[in-house]
Amino acid sequence: MSSIPPNLPGSTPPPGVPPQAPQWPGWPAPAPAPREARGVAFFVAIFLGILLFASAGLNVLLLLVSVGSLAGAGLSADADGVAWDEVHVAGPRGGNDKILQIGIRGAIAESSNPVLGASGGTVSNLRRGLRAAATDDAVLGVLLYIDSPGGGVTDSDEAWQLVRTFRKENPDKKVVALFGDIAASGGYYIAVGAEHIVARRSTITGSIGVIMSAWNFAEAAKKLGVDQVAIKSDRTPWKDMLSPTRAMEPEERRMLTSIVDELLDQFVDVVDEGRPGLDRDGVLRAATGAVFTAKQAKELGLVDDIGDHETVRSWFAGALGKPVTIVEARRRPGLGDLLFGAFSREPNVRGIDALLTQSTGPRFLYYWEGGR
């Protein structure tokens, strides 16, 4: 037998065994090829790919906006150039004679920083809706759909003035208010600007009155040894009125009560003006801060009818002499809205937060606290 291993060069394999490649003992395995370093060109290519992907997504968004603009039946754009789409509410679809429904939902509060054309609050929404109704000849009237416990005194009064001004400047366009679950205090305040009020059979309304509430921790602060230091002039003794760490003085209470009484008189004047079938004594009987069912409100003369959208549509048809379709205007989202989500922000759903937390202290409110 040969002493040369069969795997070494020069060896002859036995019969029937295929020849094998030479294998030297201890021969090192070949080293792997070094990885090529990624240069600047590689990262530039990645960056360009991301840009291409983002561009494709942006084109898709633009296409969606364009398709929506072509497909939506839009009302006239407002003075800010914002386009509106119609959403069918009641009546025959596609009708040419329209009633524009404007929603007043949630606490009546105006946001101070609307973003990217998003809703600025109750007053801004109402102003834009009334402007659209005034500039569109196909809109024969306005339906105020109110589902609100009220809100700020100034915001409620400004909204009421907008409705009253719209009626004076557009005498041929009827205005009706329809109540949802709640139309209390400031919600009712705005409603009396309409010429006809309809409440649903389950509506809670009323709460004609003014409130200003504040917390007082004077006794707790005394027990905890907490004392607030207020530096004020002798000429402004009431500057720290409603401080939470000291008891209210009788004169301060009389002063604030006189303001509440004056604002209540303003509320009574507005209702007296807006409800010609109800004399002032009747208004005063209802202006106790109490809330009422729809049936009780009708008996008191605070509302004209109990019903729903079809009841309202029948009233408009009788007043105008023709059938109508009720539509609601919803702002058509723009590219900025789709990119940054401004349009998806809930319209004044956070109004109660703005009303009760985004202020520097207590506020005078046309607001029913039980309607939160």
C-alpha positions as CSV (number, residue, x, y, z in Angstrom):
1,M,0.0,0.0,0.0
2,S,1.3,3.4,-1.0
3,S,2.4,5.6,1.9
4,I,1.2,8.8,0.2
5,P,-2.3,9.8,1.4
6,P,-4.9,9.4,-1.3
7,N,-5.7,13.1,-1.1
8,L,-2.2,14.3,-1.7
9,P,-0.9,15.2,-5.2
10,G,0.4,12.3,-7.1
11,S,-1.8,9.7,-5.2
12,T,-4.0,7.3,-7.2
13,P,-7.4,6.7,-5.8
14,P,-8.6,3.1,-5.4
15,P,-10.8,1.7,-8.2
16,G,-14.3,3.0,-8.2
17,V,-13.5,6.1,-6.0
18,P,-13.7,9.4,-7.8
19,P,-10.6,11.6,-7.7
20,Q,-10.7,14.3,-5.0
21,A,-9.2,17.8,-5.0
22,P,-5.9,18.0,-3.2
23,Q,-6.3,18.9,0.4
24,W,-3.1,19.9,2.3
25,P,-3.2,19.4,6.0
26,G,-3.5,22.8,7.8
27,W,-4.1,24.8,4.6
28,P,-5.8,28.1,5.6
29,A,-9.2,28.8,4.3
30,P,-9.4,31.7,1.8
31,A,-10.2,35.0,3.5
32,P,-13.6,36.6,2.5
33,A,-13.5,39.5,0.2
34,P,-13.6,42.8,2.0
35,R,-17.0,44.5,2.0
36,E,-17.1,47.6,-0.1
37,A,-17.6,50.7,1.9
38,R,-20.8,52.7,1.3
39,G,-19.9,55.9,-0.2
40,V,-21.8,59.2,-0.3
41,A,-23.5,58.2,-3.5
42,F,-25.3,55.4,-1.6
43,F,-26.9,57.8,0.9
44,V,-27.7,60.3,-1.8
45,A,-29.6,57.5,-3.6
46,I,-31.5,56.7,-0.4
47,F,-32.4,60.3,0.2
48,L,-33.6,60.7,-3.4
49,G,-35.7,57.6,-3.0
50,I,-37.4,59.0,0.1
51,L,-38.1,62.3,-1.8
52,L,-39.6,60.3,-4.6
53,F,-41.8,58.4,-2.2
54,A,-43.0,61.6,-0.5
55,S,-43.7,63.2,-3.9
56,A,-45.8,60.3,-4.9
57,G,-47.8,60.5,-1.7
58,L,-48.3,64.2,-2.2
59,N,-49.6,63.7,-5.7
60,V,-52.1,61.1,-4.4
61,L,-53.3,63.7,-1.8
62,L,-53.6,66.3,-4.5
63,L,-55.6,63.9,-6.7
64,L,-57.9,63.1,-3.8
65,V,-58.5,66.8,-3.2
66,S,-59.2,67.4,-6.9
67,V,-61.6,64.4,-7.2
68,G,-63.4,65.6,-4.1
69,S,-63.7,69.1,-5.5
70,L,-65.1,67.8,-8.7
71,A,-67.5,65.3,-7.1
72,G,-68.8,67.5,-4.3
73,A,-71.8,69.7,-4.8
74,G,-70.3,72.9,-3.4
75,L,-72.0,76.0,-2.1
76,S,-70.4,79.4,-3.0
77,A,-67.0,79.9,-1.6
78,D,-67.0,82.4,1.3
79,A,-65.1,85.7,1.4
80,D,-61.9,83.9,2.5
81,G,-62.0,81.7,-0.5
82,V,-62.9,78.6,1.5
83,A,-65.0,76.1,-0.5
84,W,-68.0,74.3,1.1
85,D,-69.7,71.0,0.2
86,E,-73.4,70.2,0.7
87,V,-74.4,67.3,3.0
88,H,-78.0,66.2,2.6
89,V,-80.1,66.5,5.8
90,A,-83.8,66.3,4.9
91,G,-86.1,66.5,1.9
92,P,-85.7,65.4,-1.7
93,R,-82.1,65.0,-2.7
94,G,-80.8,67.3,-5.4
95,G,-83.5,69.9,-4.8
96,N,-82.7,73.4,-6.2
97,D,-84.5,75.3,-3.3
98,K,-82.3,74.8,-0.3
99,I,-82.4,75.6,3.4
100,L,-78.9,75.8,4.9
101,Q,-78.5,74.2,8.3
102,I,-75.9,75.7,10.6
103,G,-74.9,73.7,13.6
104,I,-74.4,75.4,17.0
105,R,-73.2,72.4,19.1
106,G,-71.4,72.2,22.4
107,A,-70.4,75.1,24.7
108,I,-70.6,78.5,23.1
109,A,-67.0,79.6,23.1
110,E,-64.7,81.2,20.6
111,S,-61.2,79.8,20.2
112,S,-58.5,82.5,19.9
113,N,-56.1,80.6,17.6
114,P,-57.7,78.9,14.6
115,V,-55.1,77.0,12.7
116,L,-54.9,76.6,8.9
117,G,-58.4,77.8,8.4
118,A,-59.8,75.3,11.0
119,S,-62.8,76.2,13.0
120,G,-62.3,79.2,15.3
121,G,-65.4,78.5,17.5
122,T,-69.1,79.1,17.7
123,V,-69.1,82.7,16.5
124,S,-66.7,82.1,13.6
125,N,-68.7,79.0,12.4
126,L,-72.0,80.9,12.5
127,R,-70.5,83.9,10.7
128,R,-69.1,81.8,7.9
129,G,-72.4,79.9,7.5
130,L,-74.5,83.0,7.4
131,R,-72.1,84.5,4.9
132,A,-72.5,81.5,2.7
133,A,-76.3,81.6,3.0
134,A,-76.4,85.3,2.1
135,T,-74.3,84.9,-1.1
136,D,-76.0,81.8,-2.5
137,D,-79.2,82.5,-4.4
138,A,-80.2,78.9,-4.1
139,V,-80.4,79.1,-0.3
140,L,-83.8,80.4,0.6
141,G,-83.5,80.2,4.4
142,V,-81.3,79.2,7.4
143,L,-81.9,76.5,10.0
144,L,-80.0,77.0,13.2
145,Y,-79.6,73.5,14.7
146,I,-78.8,74.2,18.4
147,D,-77.6,71.6,20.8
148,S,-75.8,73.6,23.5
149,P,-75.9,74.3,27.2
150,G,-74.9,77.9,26.6
151,G,-71.6,79.6,27.1
152,G,-69.9,83.0,27.4
153,V,-72.1,86.1,27.7
154,T,-70.2,88.0,25.0
155,D,-70.0,85.0,22.6
156,S,-73.7,84.3,23.0
157,D,-74.6,87.9,22.4
158,E,-72.4,88.3,19.4
159,A,-73.9,85.1,17.8
160,W,-77.4,86.5,18.5
161,Q,-76.5,89.8,16.8
162,L,-75.2,87.9,13.8
163,V,-78.5,86.2,13.4
164,R,-80.5,89.4,13.8
165,T,-78.3,91.3,11.4
166,F,-78.7,88.5,8.8
167,R,-82.4,88.7,9.0
168,K,-82.4,92.5,8.6
169,E,-80.1,92.3,5.6
170,N,-81.8,89.3,4.0
171,P,-85.5,89.8,4.7
172,D,-86.5,87.2,2.0
173,K,-84.5,84.4,3.7
174,K,-86.3,82.8,6.6
175,V,-84.5,81.8,9.8
176,V,-85.7,78.9,12.0
177,A,-84.2,77.3,15.1
178,L,-84.4,73.6,15.8
179,F,-83.3,72.3,19.2
180,G,-81.4,69.1,19.9
181,D,-81.0,67.5,23.3
182,I,-80.3,70.8,25.0
183,A,-80.8,74.4,24.1
184,A,-80.3,76.1,27.4
185,S,-79.2,79.6,28.5
186,G,-76.9,81.0,25.8
187,G,-78.2,78.3,23.4
188,Y,-81.7,79.7,23.9
189,Y,-80.4,83.3,23.8
190,I,-79.2,82.7,20.2
191,A,-82.4,80.9,19.2
192,V,-84.7,83.9,19.9
193,G,-82.9,85.6,17.0
194,A,-84.9,83.3,14.7
195,E,-88.5,83.9,13.7
196,H,-89.7,80.4,14.5
197,I,-88.5,77.9,17.1
198,V,-89.0,74.2,17.0
199,A,-88.0,71.9,19.9
200,R,-87.7,68.1,19.8
201,R,-90.1,66.3,22.1
202,S,-87.1,65.3,24.3
203,T,-85.4,68.7,24.4
204,I,-84.4,70.4,27.6
205,T,-84.4,74.2,27.3
206,G,-84.7,77.4,29.3
207,S,-82.2,78.2,32.0
208,I,-82.7,81.9,31.3
209,G,-80.2,83.6,33.7
210,V,-76.6,84.5,34.4
211,I,-74.0,82.8,36.6
212,M,-70.5,83.4,37.7
213,S,-68.8,80.8,39.9
214,A,-65.5,80.7,41.6
215,W,-63.8,78.4,44.2
216,N,-62.8,79.7,47.6
217,F,-60.2,78.0,49.7
218,A,-60.0,80.5,52.5
219,E,-60.7,78.1,55.4
220,A,-58.5,75.3,53.9
221,A,-55.7,77.8,53.4
222,K,-56.0,79.0,57.0
223,K,-55.7,75.5,58.3
224,L,-52.7,74.8,56.1
225,G,-51.0,78.0,57.0
226,V,-51.2,79.3,53.4
227,D,-51.5,83.1,52.9
228,Q,-51.7,85.0,49.6
229,V,-50.0,88.3,49.6
230,A,-51.8,90.9,47.5
231,I,-50.2,94.2,46.9
232,K,-52.8,96.8,45.9
233,S,-53.4,100.5,46.1
234,D,-55.6,102.0,48.8
235,R,-57.5,103.5,45.8
236,T,-58.3,100.1,44.4
237,P,-59.6,98.1,47.4
238,W,-61.5,95.6,45.2
239,K,-58.5,94.7,43.0
240,D,-58.2,91.2,44.6
241,M,-61.9,90.5,44.5
242,L,-62.8,86.8,44.2
243,S,-59.4,85.8,45.6
244,P,-59.6,82.1,46.4
245,T,-57.7,82.5,49.7
246,R,-59.8,85.1,51.5
247,A,-63.5,85.3,52.3
248,M,-65.7,87.5,50.1
249,E,-66.7,90.9,51.5
250,P,-70.4,91.8,51.6
251,E,-69.8,94.8,49.4
252,E,-68.0,92.6,46.8
253,R,-71.0,90.3,46.7
254,R,-73.4,93.2,46.2
255,M,-71.2,94.6,43.4
256,L,-71.0,91.3,41.5
257,T,-74.7,90.6,42.0
258,S,-75.5,94.0,40.4
259,I,-73.6,93.0,37.3
260,V,-75.4,89.6,37.1
261,D,-78.7,91.4,37.5
262,E,-77.8,93.8,34.6
263,L,-76.8,90.9,32.3
264,L,-80.0,89.1,33.3
265,D,-82.0,92.2,32.2
266,Q,-80.2,92.1,28.9
267,F,-81.2,88.4,28.5
268,V,-84.8,89.3,29.3
269,D,-84.8,92.2,26.8
270,V,-83.5,89.8,24.0
271,V,-86.2,87.2,24.7
272,D,-88.8,89.9,24.9
273,E,-87.8,91.3,21.5
274,G,-87.5,87.9,19.9
275,R,-90.8,86.4,21.1
276,P,-93.4,88.9,20.1
277,G,-96.2,86.6,21.2
278,L,-94.8,86.6,24.8
279,D,-95.2,89.7,26.9
280,R,-92.5,90.9,29.3
281,D,-94.3,89.5,32.4
282,G,-94.4,86.1,30.6
283,V,-90.6,86.3,30.0
284,L,-90.0,87.2,33.6
285,R,-92.0,84.2,34.8
286,A,-89.7,81.9,32.7
287,A,-86.5,83.8,33.5
288,T,-85.8,82.1,36.9
289,G,-82.9,79.9,35.8
290,A,-85.2,76.9,35.6
291,V,-85.0,74.4,32.8
292,F,-88.1,73.1,31.0
293,T,-89.2,70.2,28.8
294,A,-90.3,70.9,25.3
295,K,-94.0,70.7,26.3
296,Q,-93.5,73.1,29.2
297,A,-91.5,75.5,27.0
298,K,-94.3,75.6,24.5
299,E,-96.9,76.3,27.2
300,L,-94.7,79.1,28.5
301,G,-94.4,80.5,24.9
302,L,-90.7,79.9,24.7
303,V,-91.0,77.7,21.6
304,D,-93.5,77.6,18.8
305,D,-93.7,74.0,17.9
306,I,-92.6,70.5,18.9
307,G,-91.2,68.3,16.1
308,D,-88.1,67.5,14.0
309,H,-86.5,68.2,10.6
310,E,-89.7,67.3,8.8
311,T,-91.7,69.7,10.9
312,V,-89.2,72.4,10.0
313,R,-89.2,71.6,6.4
314,S,-93.0,71.8,6.3
315,W,-92.9,75.2,7.9
316,F,-90.4,76.5,5.3
317,A,-92.5,75.0,2.5
318,G,-95.6,76.8,3.8
319,A,-93.8,80.1,4.3
320,L,-92.0,80.0,0.9
321,G,-94.8,78.3,-1.1
322,K,-92.5,75.6,-2.4
323,P,-90.9,72.3,-1.2
324,V,-87.3,72.7,0.0
325,T,-84.3,70.5,0.8
326,I,-82.3,71.0,4.0
327,V,-78.6,70.7,3.6
328,E,-75.6,71.4,5.9
329,A,-72.4,73.0,4.7
330,R,-69.2,71.4,5.6
331,R,-65.9,73.0,4.7
332,R,-64.1,71.2,2.0
333,P,-60.7,70.0,3.3
334,G,-57.6,71.6,1.7
335,L,-54.2,70.1,1.3
336,G,-53.0,71.7,4.5
337,D,-55.9,70.1,6.4
338,L,-55.1,66.7,5.0
339,L,-51.4,67.0,5.8
340,F,-51.6,68.5,9.2
341,G,-55.0,67.3,10.4
342,A,-56.5,70.7,11.0
343,F,-59.8,69.8,9.3
344,S,-60.2,66.7,11.5
345,R,-60.2,68.8,14.7
346,E,-63.6,68.4,16.4
347,P,-65.6,71.5,15.7
348,N,-65.9,73.1,19.1
349,V,-66.3,69.8,20.9
350,R,-63.5,71.1,23.2
351,G,-65.6,74.3,23.7
352,I,-66.3,73.5,27.3
353,D,-62.5,73.4,27.9
354,A,-62.1,76.8,26.3
355,L,-65.0,78.1,28.3
356,L,-64.0,76.9,31.7
357,T,-60.2,76.5,31.6
358,Q,-58.8,78.9,29.1
359,S,-59.5,82.1,31.0
360,T,-57.6,84.0,33.7
361,G,-60.4,83.7,36.2
362,P,-64.2,83.5,36.8
363,R,-66.4,84.6,33.9
364,F,-70.0,85.8,33.6
365,L,-71.8,83.0,31.7
366,Y,-75.1,82.4,30.0
367,Y,-74.6,78.8,30.8
368,W,-76.4,75.9,32.4
369,E,-73.9,74.0,34.5
370,G,-76.1,70.9,34.6
371,G,-75.8,70.6,30.8
372,R,-72.1,69.7,30.8
